[in-house]
Amino acid sequence: MLADMGKPFRLDDSDPKSRLQRLSPPQAEALESVLRSLGKAWDGPSGAAFLLPLAEAGFPAALMGRLAEKLPPGWPLDHRELYFDFRLDRWIRHLEPPTLAECLDEYVRTAPNPGEGLEYAKKEWEAFLARWRKATSEDGI
C-alpha cells in the first residue's frame, strides 16, 4: 500500500531550500522575476519563502506580484498568520476560532426567527454529542 503512495515524507524535503530546488524552470523564473520586480522590501529569505507556495502552485509572476503588492504594510510574510481571500481580493489575518457560545449565538441571531435558530442550534448540538459519544466509545476514551 505504501509503495502506491509515492515517495515517503521526509522533514528535510519540506524546508524552503529543498522546495526551491524542486521548482520547475518556469516556476523558478516566475519566482525570481517577481522578487526582482518587488524590490528591496522583498529581498531576503522571508520574501522568497512567502511567495514559494504560490510559485509551487504555478502562479504566474504577474499574479504573484499583484498579490504581494496587496499585502498591507507591516503585515508578516508568514502564511501561518494570514491568507489571501480571492473573493474579497485582499489578505486576511487568521483569527482564533469562535467560541461555542459565539457559534450558537450566530445560529440564533441569523435565523428567520429566534425559535428556528434555537431549534437548529439544538439539533446541531445533539448531532455533535452523538458523534462524540460514538467516537469516544469506539476509541475507549
Secondary structure, DSSP 8 states (H G I E B T S, - for coil): -GGGG-S---GGGGSHHHHHHTS-HHHHHHHHHHHHHH-GGG-SHHHHHHHHHHHHTT--HHHHHHHHHTS-TT--S-TTTEEEETTTTEEEE------HHHHHHHHHHHSSSHHHHHHHHHHHHHHHHHHHHHHHHHHT-
